[in-house]
Amino acid sequence: MKQPMKILFFLLTILATTSLYAQKSLNDVFANCLISDTESNIQRANPIFIIAIDEANNRIKTNYKNLENLLVEATEKQSWFITQSEEAATIVEIKNVDVKSGWITLGETYAGVFNMDEGETLEFFNPFVNYKIIGNEPLLQPYPTHIKDAYINYIQAGGIIKRAKNEYVLLTPVIFGAHKTRAIYYATSSDLENWTFQEKKIVDTSQIAFAKKEGNVFSTGNPLPLKNGTYLVLLGVEQPNGNYTSAYMILNATLDIVQAPQEIKIPEWHGEQQNSFPLAITKHNGVYRVLFHRRSKRFIESEVHEITTKNILKAFNQNKGISSSKIIQKAKDETGYIRGKADDASYITYNSKLYILLGSEELPSEYLTSFNREYGLLSLENDEWIHDARSPLLVNPVNIYNKYPEYEWTSDHLGGFVSPIVHENHLYLFLTFGTDNPDYLLAGIKIKTN
């Protein structure tokens, strides 16, 4: 082959490879960060257990065969760990994995007491194979503690708007007291990594006719861009009787309210006798999709529903033109991490495919995910939502801070709501990490997509 032809062939090969590489799914972006089962983290029918022990060399073998997954490198080379019991009450560092022999050499125990007997179950865990925390600290520096004289309990993520190139707005519901009141403020950034909190209130419940006057209002999901340069913002609004109702408002690019908050007029999702709020909205292949959270006084009975329509304002204002309505998650019927409080979900469009990042706060169990809120992935396949069996794929670091003290503020569960945006070969997610004081700290994580 002549030299010019070789060069052309080489370039075409690179182009083809790059094209294929760019077409991978969002499932391919995530690694298996929490391995609780040999087959499915959700079904948990085949738990991982110890089959051999070498006490002299502090190593074990398990029934888990895909040990190459434990060699996946974390974003800052953090270690893999073995955990046991709820919320990783026991956590042991993994020092070496011999894929050929199956021996897993253990390091220091950073929490609890490791039960090393044959037959004992365990999980493998490294949350950092999937994400890097922006700055390894809370998103806002210095972190706001007061607005005027009012003490801030915590700040949430409430949806992200890209107003222009290098101009981003993150809506930030701010909670005062023990969920006594909540109002919507915002932060701004030019690069998605350095943010400035603006002490400018967009809306509170005193401005909403159907709300409890000193109550809670928050935004959820990324605002939906409308044709006239405005944005439809989903709202959860506390009513006078304490129940929540589903609502929306419309903002312009300068964050002025151009349509006041109003209830979504779909009967199942408004009124004082029901308890709900919307979670996310998107337009995909010409169809609008909206996720709703059905609340219940009984923890296990919460649900996530989805409606579809081709005319979102007609559906919201007149209860007309709804194409479908179905349950995505019914907590009491689920297994694994999704058998619990179904209270957060976000749409993500990636390479023209649609996904849901689903957050659930699991009921008590013997797994790391017990009492925790984690996020798994669903993909839309032939108009059906399919779980990634490796879910959850986003988990907070729990007791890893005993090895890496810089993550102590992330030790409690992840909090809703998640605001996603894809930018420059990264998926950015703005959310909160739980802690005891305050309840949550606003943060950003980023995930490489290439």
C-alpha positions in Angstrom: 0.0 0.0 0.0 1.4 3.4 -1.0 2.2 5.9 1.7 -0.7 8.4 0.9 -3.2 5.4 0.9 -1.8 4.2 4.2 -2.3 7.7 5.7 -5.8 7.9 4.4 -6.7 4.4 5.7 -5.2 5.4 9.1 -7.3 8.6 9.2 -10.5 6.8 8.2 -9.9 4.2 10.9 -9.5 6.9 13.5 -12.6 8.6 12.3 -14.6 5.4 12.4 -13.4 4.5 15.8 -14.1 8.0 17.2 -17.6 7.8 15.7 -18.3 4.5 17.3 -16.8 5.7 20.6 -19.1 8.8 20.6 -22.2 6.6 20.1 -21.9 4.7 23.4 -24.9 4.7 25.8 -25.0 6.5 29.1 -25.0 3.0 30.7 -21.5 2.6 29.2 -20.4 5.8 30.9 -20.9 4.3 34.4 -18.9 1.6 36.1 -20.2 -0.9 38.6 -19.4 1.1 41.8 -21.3 -1.0 44.3 -21.3 -4.7 43.7 -23.8 -6.4 46.0 -24.7 -9.4 43.9 -23.2 -11.7 41.2 -26.0 -11.0 38.8 -28.2 -8.0 39.7 -27.9 -5.4 42.5 -31.7 -4.8 42.2 -32.9 -8.4 42.5 -30.2 -9.5 45.0 -30.9 -13.1 44.3 -27.3 -14.1 44.3 -25.4 -12.3 47.1 -21.6 -12.3 47.2 -20.1 -14.4 50.0 -16.7 -15.7 51.2 -15.7 -19.1 49.9 -12.0 -19.3 51.1 -9.8 -17.7 53.7 -6.1 -17.3 54.0 -5.7 -15.7 57.5 -1.9 -15.8 57.4 -1.8 -13.5 54.3 -5.0 -11.6 55.2 -6.8 -12.5 52.0 -10.1 -14.1 50.9 -11.8 -15.6 47.9 -15.5 -15.0 47.0 -18.1 -16.4 44.6 -17.8 -13.2 42.5 -16.1 -14.1 39.2 -15.8 -10.7 37.5 -12.9 -9.5 39.6 -11.6 -7.2 36.8 -14.4 -4.8 37.9 -12.4 -4.3 41.1 -9.5 -3.0 39.0 -11.5 -0.1 37.6 -9.6 3.0 38.6 -11.2 5.8 40.6 -11.1 9.4 39.5 -8.4 10.2 42.0 -7.1 6.7 42.5 -9.1 6.1 45.7 -9.1 2.5 46.9 -11.8 -0.2 46.5 -13.4 -1.4 49.8 -15.3 -4.4 51.1 -18.3 -3.4 53.2 -20.7 -5.3 55.4 -24.0 -4.4 57.0 -26.3 -1.4 56.7 -24.7 1.9 55.6 -21.3 0.2 55.3 -21.1 -0.2 59.1 -18.0 -2.3 58.4 -15.5 -1.1 55.8 -12.2 -2.7 54.8 -9.7 -1.5 52.3 -8.8 -3.8 49.4 -5.0 -3.8 48.8 -4.7 -6.2 45.9 -6.8 -8.3 43.6 -5.4 -11.3 41.8 -7.8 -11.9 38.9 -6.1 -15.1 37.9 -6.1 -16.8 41.3 -9.1 -15.1 42.8 -7.4 -14.0 46.0 -8.4 -10.6 47.4 -5.8 -9.2 49.8 -7.2 -7.0 52.5 -5.8 -3.8 54.1 -6.9 -1.8 57.1 -10.4 -2.0 58.6 -11.7 1.6 58.7 -15.0 1.0 60.5 -16.6 -1.9 62.3 -15.3 -5.5 62.6 -15.0 -7.5 59.4 -16.6 -11.0 59.7 -14.2 -13.1 57.7 -15.8 -16.5 58.1 -16.7 -18.6 55.1 -20.3 -18.0 53.9 -20.4 -14.5 55.2 -21.8 -12.0 52.7 -20.1 -8.8 51.6 -20.2 -6.0 49.1 -17.5 -4.3 47.0 -17.6 -0.5 46.9 -15.9 2.4 45.3 -18.2 5.4 44.5 -15.3 7.3 42.9 -15.1 5.1 39.9 -18.1 7.1 38.6 -17.6 10.6 39.8 -15.4 13.4 41.0 -16.7 15.9 43.5 -16.0 19.4 42.1 -13.3 20.9 44.3 -13.7 18.0 46.8 -15.8 20.5 48.8 -19.3 22.0 48.8 -20.2 23.9 45.7 -20.4 27.4 47.2 -17.4 29.1 48.7 -17.7 30.7 51.2 -20.8 28.6 51.9 -23.9 30.8 52.7 -25.3 30.4 56.3 -27.7 33.4 56.4 -29.9 35.4 54.0 -30.2 38.8 55.7 -30.9 37.7 59.3 -32.5 34.4 58.5 -30.5 31.2 59.2 -30.3 28.8 56.3 -30.9 25.1 57.2 -29.8 23.9 53.8 -29.7 24.7 50.0 -31.0 22.3 47.3 -30.4 22.1 43.6 -33.6 23.0 41.7 -32.8 22.8 38.0 -30.2 24.3 35.7 -30.6 26.7 32.9 -28.0 27.4 30.1 -28.9 31.0 29.3 -26.0 31.5 26.8 -22.5 30.2 26.1 -20.6 30.3 29.4 -23.7 31.5 31.3 -25.4 29.1 33.6 -28.1 29.5 36.3 -28.8 27.0 39.0 -32.1 27.4 40.8 -31.6 26.8 44.5 -34.5 26.3 46.8 -33.4 27.4 50.3 -34.8 25.8 53.4 -35.2 27.8 56.6 -35.8 26.0 59.9 -36.8 22.3 60.0 -38.5 22.6 56.7 -40.7 25.4 58.1 -40.3 27.5 55.0 -38.6 27.2 51.7 -38.1 29.8 48.9 -36.4 29.7 45.5 -33.1 31.6 45.0 -30.4 31.0 42.4 -26.7 30.8 41.8 -24.7 31.7 38.6 -21.6 30.3 36.9 -19.6 30.8 33.7 -18.0 27.3 33.7 -20.2 25.0 35.8 -17.5 24.6 38.5 -17.2 28.0 40.1 -20.6 29.3 41.4 -21.8 32.5 43.1 -24.9 32.4 45.2 -27.2 35.4 44.5 -29.2 36.6 47.5 -32.1 37.4 45.1 -35.4 35.6 45.8 -37.4 34.4 42.8 -40.5 33.2 44.6 -41.8 32.2 48.0 -45.2 30.9 49.2 -46.5 34.4 50.1 -46.7 35.0 46.4 -48.7 31.8 45.7 -52.5 32.0 46.2 -53.0 28.2 46.9 -50.0 27.8 49.1 -49.5 27.8 52.9 -48.5 31.4 53.6 -45.4 30.5 55.6 -44.7 27.2 53.9 -42.5 25.5 51.3 -42.1 25.9 47.6 -39.3 24.4 45.5 -38.4 23.8 41.9 -37.6 20.4 40.5 -36.1 19.1 37.3 -34.3 21.3 34.7 -36.6 24.1 33.5 -38.1 23.4 30.0 -37.1 26.0 27.4 -40.2 27.3 25.5 -40.2 28.7 22.0 -40.4 32.4 23.1 -37.2 32.3 25.1 -38.9 31.6 28.4 -38.7 28.6 30.8 -41.3 26.4 32.3 -40.3 25.6 35.9 -41.9 22.7 37.8 -42.9 23.5 41.4 -43.8 21.5 44.5 -46.0 23.7 46.7 -47.0 23.1 50.3 -50.8 23.7 50.8 -52.5 25.0 54.0 -53.2 21.5 55.2 -49.6 20.4 54.8 -50.1 18.3 51.7 -48.1 19.2 48.6 -49.5 19.9 45.2 -48.0 19.9 41.7 -47.6 23.3 40.0 -45.5 25.3 37.5 -44.5 28.8 36.7 -42.8 30.5 33.7 -39.6 32.6 34.0 -37.9 34.7 31.4 -34.2 34.8 30.8 -33.6 37.4 33.5 -35.5 35.2 36.0 -38.6 37.4 36.2 -41.9 35.6 36.6 -43.9 36.0 33.5 -46.6 33.5 34.5 -47.4 33.2 38.1 -47.3 29.8 39.8 -50.4 27.8 39.1 -51.5 24.3 39.9 -51.2 21.6 37.2 -54.8 20.8 36.5 -54.5 17.0 36.1 -56.8 15.7 38.7 -54.5 13.1 40.2 -51.8 15.7 40.7 -53.5 18.7 42.3 -55.8 19.6 45.2 -55.7 19.5 49.0 -56.8 15.8 49.2 -53.8 14.5 47.4 -50.1 14.8 48.2 -47.7 15.1 45.2 -45.2 17.1 43.4 -43.5 17.0 39.9 -40.0 15.7 39.5 -38.8 16.4 36.0 -39.9 17.4 32.5 -38.4 16.9 29.0 -39.3 16.9 25.4 -38.0 13.8 23.5 -38.8 12.9 19.9 -41.7 15.4 19.8 -43.3 14.1 23.0 -43.3 15.9 26.4 -42.7 13.6 29.4 -43.3 14.6 33.0 -42.4 12.6 36.1 -44.5 13.0 39.3 -43.8 11.8 42.9 -46.8 10.5 44.8 -46.3 11.1 48.5 -47.7 9.1 51.4 -47.7 9.3 55.1 -46.5 5.7 55.0 -42.9 5.7 53.8 -43.2 2.5 51.7 -46.2 3.7 49.6 -44.5 6.4 47.6 -44.5 6.2 43.8 -43.0 7.8 40.7 -45.4 8.2 37.7 -44.9 9.4 34.2 -47.3 11.2 31.8 -46.8 11.9 28.1 -48.4 14.5 25.9 -47.8 16.4 22.7 -49.1 19.7 24.1 -47.7 20.4 27.6 -49.6 23.6 28.3 -52.9 22.1 27.3 -52.2 19.1 29.5 -51.2 21.3 32.5 -53.9 23.9 32.1 -56.9 21.9 30.8 -56.1 18.2 31.6 -56.4 17.5 27.8 -54.2 15.8 25.3 -52.5 13.3 27.7 -51.3 10.4 25.7 -50.3 8.0 28.5 -49.9 7.8 32.3 -48.0 4.9 34.0 -46.2 4.1 37.2 -42.4 4.0 36.9 -41.7 3.0 40.5 -44.1 1.7 43.1 -41.9 1.4 46.2 -43.8 -1.3 48.1 -43.6 -3.7 45.1 -39.9 -3.1 44.3 -36.7 -4.9 45.4 -33.1 -3.8 46.2 -32.3 -0.1 46.6 -35.6 1.0 45.0 -37.8 -0.6 47.7 -38.1 2.6 49.6 -38.9 6.2 49.4 -39.4 7.0 45.7 -38.7 10.7 45.8 -36.3 11.8 43.0 -35.9 11.3 39.3 -34.3 13.4 36.5 -34.3 13.0 32.8 -31.0 13.0 30.9 -30.7 13.0 27.1 -27.4 11.5 25.9 -26.5 10.7 22.3 -30.2 11.2 21.3 -31.3 8.5 23.8 -33.4 9.2 26.9 -32.6 8.1 30.4 -33.9 8.6 34.0 -31.6 9.0 36.9 -33.7 7.5 39.7 -33.2 8.3 43.4 -34.7 6.1 46.1 -34.2 6.0 49.9 -34.1 2.4 50.8 -35.9 0.8 53.7 -33.8 -0.9 56.4 -31.8 -3.9 55.1 -28.4 -5.6 55.6 -26.9 -3.8 52.6 -24.9 -0.6 52.3 -27.9 1.1 50.7 -30.0 0.7 53.9 -31.5 4.0 55.1 -29.6 5.7 52.2 -30.6 7.5 49.1 -28.9 6.3 46.0 -29.3 6.8 42.2 -29.7 4.2 39.5 -30.2 4.4 35.8 -33.1 3.6 33.5 -33.1 3.7 29.7 -36.0 4.1 27.4 -36.2 1.1 25.2 -39.2 0.7 22.8 -41.2 3.0 25.1 -40.4 0.9 28.2 -38.2 2.0 31.0 -35.4 -0.6 31.7 -33.3 -0.6 34.8 -29.5 -1.0 34.6 -29.1 -4.1 36.8 -25.9 -2.6 38.3 -27.9 0.2 39.9 -27.4 2.1 42.1 -24.6 3.8 40.2 -24.3 6.9 42.3 -23.7 6.4 46.0 -22.4 8.7 48.6 -19.0 7.7 50.2 -20.4 6.7 53.6 -17.6 5.6 55.9 -14.9 6.1 53.4 -14.1 9.3 55.1 -12.2 7.3 57.8 -9.6 6.6 55.0 -10.1 10.0 53.2 -11.1 12.6 55.8 -11.8 15.2 53.1 -15.0 13.4 52.4 -16.5 13.5 55.9 -19.1 16.1 54.8 -20.4 13.6 52.3 -20.9 10.7 54.7 -24.7 10.8 54.9 -27.0 10.0 52.0 -27.3 11.9 48.7 -30.2 14.3 48.6 -32.7 15.4 46.0 -33.0 17.0 43.7 -30.5 16.3 41.0 -29.9 18.8 38.2 -28.0 17.3 35.2 -26.3 18.9 32.2 -23.9 17.4 29.7 -20.9 19.7 28.8 -17.5 19.1 27.2 -17.2 15.4 27.6 -18.7 15.4 31.1 -22.0 14.8 32.7 -22.4 17.4 35.5 -24.9 16.6 38.3 -25.8 19.2 40.9 -27.2 17.7 44.1 -26.6 17.6 47.9 -24.6 15.4 50.2 -26.1 14.7 53.5 -24.5 15.6 56.8 -25.8 16.3 60.3 -25.1 20.0 60.5 -26.6 21.3 58.3 -28.9 18.6 56.9 -27.3 18.8 53.4 -24.6 20.7 51.6 -25.0 21.7 47.9 -22.4 20.1 45.7 -21.5 19.3 42.1 -20.1 16.0 40.7 -18.8 15.4 37.2 -18.6 12.1 35.3 -16.4 11.6 32.3 -18.4 10.6 29.2 -15.3 9.8 27.0 
